[in-house]
Amino acid sequence: MAKPSVFICHASADKPFARKLYADLRKFGISVWLDEKEIAVGDSIYDSVEHGLSSSDYTIVVLSQVALERPWVKKEIAASFNVEVEKDQKRILPILIEDCPLPVFLRDKRYADFRHSYDDALADLLRVFGIGDSGPRTTDLWAKSSIVELDIVAANGSLVKYEKHTTAVCMREGLDEIVELWTADGKMSDFETNIGSITDVTVESGVTYVHIHLPRRLQKGERIDRVFRMKLLDSFLSDSEYWEGKQFAASDSYKLIVRFPSARPPQRWDVYERDAIKTSPSKWKAALIQEHDRPTLQLEVVNPELYRNYVLRWWW
């Protein structure tokens, strides 16, 4: 299924909600049009909005008391409604963020109800895009936080202990398997998980897949805290090395911690981002601290984008 594109129709007073929704939808690979992100100084507001509406697959209408009183919001809803009628296909996705009367022509539409539970309503909305109950495996879990720790044990980089702590929300009813996957130089060994059991380890086209069978089926919306460990052998032997945090699943935060041998601290380091098209410098920076008398680099990314890779490179 191709990635959908959406236009967020909202009142200025509801901007904080629109920004949060914008960030969360992008985590799942959805292209989102939000006025403050798309309209540059000097652009025609009317032309920009018209292009955003016409080029999007869906219009998400954020319904509130204030929104229904704003002429601009009414015009955007009317324009989307006209396109929906002309093309005879679902386009308008109403979402309710507070009690308010629904416009007459939206009353026969089911809406996502954000008044009580944001997470439940977001999951409801994502199902429109094929994400959730029957979505691809990368959307089975939504990580609220992901912390990766690399402990460089051998000064020459020949032995590194890997540990990942994840707190996630299950997005699909009945999930009973998690698949971890990596690419790395050298070898991987001694796989461990604190929940379930490792049932299979396969390597295809240079990618290592570790299949973890859970002790029971998870319910949609259930939180899961898990730890995964392994050893990396002969993977960090060069004078310049890096770790690439690949965002295969939606996440609220990603943190990387790299602990160096006291006798071999990093001399300099850099952070950049990579997607399918290009590599570019990152706005996120890594900091060097002393942790348990060891030099340690820490990188933290808030709301990382799905399918974007965050790369920390160091020279030692």
Phi and psi in degrees as a GROMACS rama.xvg file:
@    title "Ramachandran Plot"
@    xaxis  label "Phi"
@    yaxis  label "Psi"
@TYPE xy
-67.4375  150.266  ALA-2
-64.4755  128.443  LYS-3
-77.6474  163.815  PRO-4
-123.266  141.214  SER-5
-132.211  151.233  VAL-6
-112.214  126.995  PHE-7
-96.2842  110.981  ILE-8
-93.9142  122.49  CYS-9
-158.192  162.558  HIS-10
-86.6123  153.642  ALA-11
-58.283  -33.5285  SER-12
-65.6354  -22.9017  ALA-13
-98.3272  17.1768  ASP-14
-57.626  -43.3516  LYS-15
-55.8333  -42.4835  PRO-16
-66.0303  -43.4997  PHE-17
-61.4097  -38.9094  ALA-18
-64.5061  -42.2932  ARG-19
-64.9247  -44.3407  LYS-20
-63.1669  -41.2324  LEU-21
-55.1547  -49.9496  TYR-22
-64.7736  -40.9812  ALA-23
-70.8244  -38.6081  ASP-24
-65.7196  -38.2426  LEU-25
-65.5016  -27.0488  ARG-26
-62.1633  -25.727  LYS-27
-99.4832  17.7468  PHE-28
79.1084  14.2607  GLY-29
-88.3347  132.987  ILE-30
-79.7811  124.419  SER-31
-122.553  131.285  VAL-32
-99.8914  116.648  TRP-33
-129.917  130.118  LEU-34
-49.6228  -47.8863  ASP-35
-68.7844  -18.5755  GLU-36
-88.6676  -21.6534  LYS-37
-110.918  -27.4895  GLU-38
-95.4995  112.85  ILE-39
-88.2505  162.853  ALA-40
-58.3018  129.293  VAL-41
95.8843  -16.0476  GLY-42
-71.3288  150.878  ASP-43
-73.5237  119.975  SER-44
-63.3247  -43.1234  ILE-45
-61.9094  -49.4574  TYR-46
-63.5024  -39.2992  ASP-47
-65.2283  -44.2276  SER-48
-65.6125  -42.7809  VAL-49
-60.1429  -42.4185  GLU-50
-65.6747  -41.8999  HIS-51
-61.4271  -42.3181  GLY-52
-66.6671  -45.6488  LEU-53
-72.7355  -27.3936  SER-54
-92.7223  -4.85302  SER-55
-94.7184  149.012  SER-56
-75.9619  -33.4295  ASP-57
-136.686  155.245  TYR-58
-116.106  115.786  THR-59
-87.4303  119.987  ILE-60
-102.93  113.176  VAL-61
-84.6289  109.626  VAL-62
-96.094  124.551  LEU-63
-150.353  170.46  SER-64
-58.4886  -45.1662  GLN-65
-66.6403  -42.5518  VAL-66
-59.491  -41.0559  ALA-67
-72.2788  -9.2528  LEU-68
-97.7294  -6.23166  GLU-69
-93.2503  122.12  ARG-70
-57.0211  -38.1703  PRO-71
-65.2692  -40.3264  TRP-72
-64.3569  -42.0856  VAL-73
-60.9094  -39.5674  LYS-74
-66.3327  -41.1854  LYS-75
-65.3239  -39.7726  GLU-76
-65.1383  -44.7367  ILE-77
-61.6769  -42.1435  ALA-78
-62.8302  -42.9122  ALA-79
-66.4758  -37.7942  SER-80
-63.5591  -40.6891  PHE-81
-62.6276  -42.5086  ASN-82
-63.8542  -40.9151  VAL-83
-60.5268  -42.588  GLU-84
-68.1949  -44.2523  VAL-85
-63.2083  -42.6527  GLU-86
-89.8661  -8.75418  LYS-87
53.089  49.3851  ASP-88
-148.322  153.061  GLN-89
-63.8657  127.83  LYS-90
-133.23  -42.2834  ARG-91
-85.838  126.476  ILE-92
-116.662  97.8323  LEU-93
-75.2682  139.067  PRO-94
-130.659  136.374  ILE-95
-105.287  121.101  LEU-96
-109.804  -8.14058  ILE-97
-160.717  164.547  GLU-98
-64.2073  127.253  ASP-99
-165.427  154.824  CYS-100
-72.0769  136.223  PRO-101
-83.0982  142.499  LEU-102
-57.0564  148.826  PRO-103
-54.3847  -45.543  VAL-104
-78.7627  1.43645  PHE-105
-108.252  -3.84998  LEU-106
-69.5551  -22.6844  ARG-107
-90.767  4.67262  ASP-108
-99.1753  139.591  LYS-109
-76.1987  137.733  ARG-110
-114.986  155.857  TYR-111
-83.2675  124.753  ALA-112
-97.194  102.33  ASP-113
-93.0459  7.90505  PHE-114
-71.0594  -27.5463  ARG-115
-114.687  -46.1503  HIS-116
-134.139  113.059  SER-117
-64.375  -46.4045  TYR-118
-62.4566  -43.3724  ASP-119
-64.7516  -41.7425  ASP-120
-68.2958  -37.2107  ALA-121
-64.3392  -43.2197  LEU-122
-60.7724  -38.6413  ALA-123
-62.4195  -43.4271  ASP-124
-66.8876  -40.2721  LEU-125
-64.286  -26.9853  LEU-126
-63.9036  -25.5577  ARG-127
-59.864  -33.3745  VAL-128
-95.3348  12.7825  PHE-129
77.0836  22.5065  GLY-130
-112.721  120.856  ILE-131
136.04  -116.481  GLY-132
-56.5273  -40.8247  ASP-133
-120.205  19.5832  SER-134
-77.067  174.218  GLY-135
-67.1409  161.249  PRO-136
-62.277  -26.3855  ARG-137
-67.0419  -14.9567  THR-138
-105.912  9.78051  THR-139
-65.3712  -32.5406  ASP-140
-126.212  137.041  LEU-141
-110.964  107.853  TRP-142
-74.8741  120.064  ALA-143
-74.9478  -32.6103  LYS-144
-155.611  144.942  SER-145
-138.356  121.499  SER-146
-121.541  118.757  ILE-147
-107.069  128.784  VAL-148
-118.963  127.575  GLU-149
-113.989  117.238  LEU-150
-106.914  103.821  ASP-151
-80.0624  101.143  ILE-152
-79.4471  -48.8374  VAL-153
-89.125  133.866  ALA-154
-61.3637  -26.4082  ALA-155
-88.2756  3.79642  ASN-156
80.7595  10.3363  GLY-157
-79.086  -15.7685  SER-158
-137.214  122.075  LEU-159
-133.21  130.626  VAL-160
-93.2464  128.016  LYS-161
-107.634  136.792  TYR-162
-145.942  130.851  GLU-163
-124.775  127.109  LYS-164
-107.892  125.423  HIS-165
-131.69  131.9  THR-166
-112.315  120.026  THR-167
-136.602  164.284  ALA-168
-114.122  130.782  VAL-169
-72.6469  129.13  CYS-170
-104.05  0.0679951  MET-171
-138.342  127.841  ARG-172
-62.0526  130.8  GLU-173
86.265  13.9736  GLY-174
-60.5768  127.167  LEU-175
-132.312  5.83077  ASP-176
-144.406  140.984  GLU-177
-121.697  138.32  ILE-178
-117.647  120.486  VAL-179
-95.6825  141.986  GLU-180
-143.34  144.142  LEU-181
-147.319  161.333  TRP-182
-126.24  139.737  THR-183
-162.757  152.515  ALA-184
-71.2867  163.096  ASP-185
72.5057  -150.795  GLY-186
-123.428  156.64  LYS-187
-116.657  140.821  MET-188
-153.775  174.343  SER-189
53.2026  53.3852  ASP-190
-70.4642  136.777  PHE-191
-140.04  146.727  GLU-192
-137.331  146.042  THR-193
-88.9374  -9.24196  ASN-194
-132.922  144.414  ILE-195
71.0776  -159.809  GLY-196
-142.162  148.726  SER-197
-82.9698  118.394  ILE-198
-100.738  -23.4031  THR-199
-161.664  144.654  ASP-200
-130.184  119.22  VAL-201
-128.158  155.061  THR-202
-125.226  122.695  VAL-203
-134.149  124.17  GLU-204
52.3339  39.713  SER-205
82.2828  0.982106  GLY-206
-105.348  129.879  VAL-207
-95.8962  126.454  THR-208
-112.919  126.624  TYR-209
-115.23  117.548  VAL-210
-93.8667  125.407  HIS-211
-115.947  118.44  ILE-212
-91.8409  124.775  HIS-213
-78.8137  152.991  LEU-214
-66.841  -20.0591  PRO-215
-155.98  165.26  ARG-216
-75.1203  136.105  ARG-217
-85.9805  149.784  LEU-218
-91.7535  148.69  GLN-219
-61.1269  131.754  LYS-220
92.8422  -9.05892  GLY-221
-75.1402  139.204  GLU-222
-88.8581  146.038  ARG-223
-137.853  128.988  ILE-224
-108.806  124.013  ASP-225
-142.634  159.007  ARG-226
-130.235  136.332  VAL-227
-127.757  135.428  PHE-228
-130.537  153.141  ARG-229
-163.465  174.442  MET-230
-117.365  141.467  LYS-231
-110.019  121.7  LEU-232
-109.991  129.304  LEU-233
55.801  39.4821  ASP-234
-104.287  -15.4863  SER-235
-129.66  59.1927  PHE-236
-98.7313  -6.99714  LEU-237
-89.635  164.813  SER-238
-69.7626  -22.7673  ASP-239
-125.203  125.178  SER-240
-132.333  169.93  GLU-241
-153.347  162.211  TYR-242
-128.337  131.361  TRP-243
-110.696  112.205  GLU-244
-84.7503  100.915  GLY-245
-89.4333  123.208  LYS-246
-91.4042  83.6645  GLN-247
-83.5294  -13.8676  PHE-248
-134.081  151.645  ALA-249
-61.3142  142.291  ALA-250
-150.209  147.725  SER-251
-86.478  -30.317  ASP-252
-155.994  147.858  SER-253
-133.153  128.38  TYR-254
-129.379  133.347  LYS-255
-118.756  130.002  LEU-256
-123.003  121.95  ILE-257
-120.314  115.288  VAL-258
-99.1166  128.495  ARG-259
-104.471  154.994  PHE-260
-62.1925  143.242  PRO-261
-58.3363  -31.9548  SER-262
-81.9926  -5.99438  ALA-263
-142.804  69.7878  ARG-264
-75.4027  161.396  PRO-265
-70.6568  138.894  PRO-266
-87.2519  -34.4696  GLN-267
-157.813  168.202  ARG-268
-158.541  163.732  TRP-269
-152.205  157.542  ASP-270
-127.152  132.008  VAL-271
-142.423  169.531  TYR-272
-120.569  151.084  GLU-273
-140.489  135.952  ARG-274
-129.131  -164.147  ASP-275
-69.3812  -15.8714  ALA-276
-106.664  -45.3414  ILE-277
-149.633  167.214  LYS-278
-114.764  135.615  THR-279
-145.866  157.157  SER-280
-60.9563  152.02  PRO-281
-105.656  148.511  SER-282
-76.3052  -16.5597  LYS-283
-84.4543  136.065  TRP-284
-118.856  150.414  LYS-285
-98.5645  144.859  ALA-286
-117.847  141.44  ALA-287
-96.3485  125.189  LEU-288
-130.811  169.574  ILE-289
-102.869  120.921  GLN-290
-126.697  115.557  GLU-291
54.7958  43.6852  HIS-292
64.7208  22.4702  ASP-293
-124.459  138.596  ARG-294
-66.358  132.31  PRO-295
-138.121  129.324  THR-296
-95.648  135.482  LEU-297
-126.816  130.974  GLN-298
-126.81  128.071  LEU-299
-127.708  129.687  GLU-300
-119.402  126.769  VAL-301
-97.3027  132.774  VAL-302
52.5022  55.8564  ASN-303
-60.9966  145.936  PRO-304
-81.9765  140.708  GLU-305
-63.381  137.758  LEU-306
69.6472  9.45987  TYR-307
-99.5743  141.538  ARG-308
-105.686  131.666  ASN-309
-107.384  117.71  TYR-310
-111.668  125.209  VAL-311
-107.41  116.936  LEU-312
-112.382  141.139  ARG-313
-135.884  156.951  TRP-314
-119.55  129.962  TRP-315
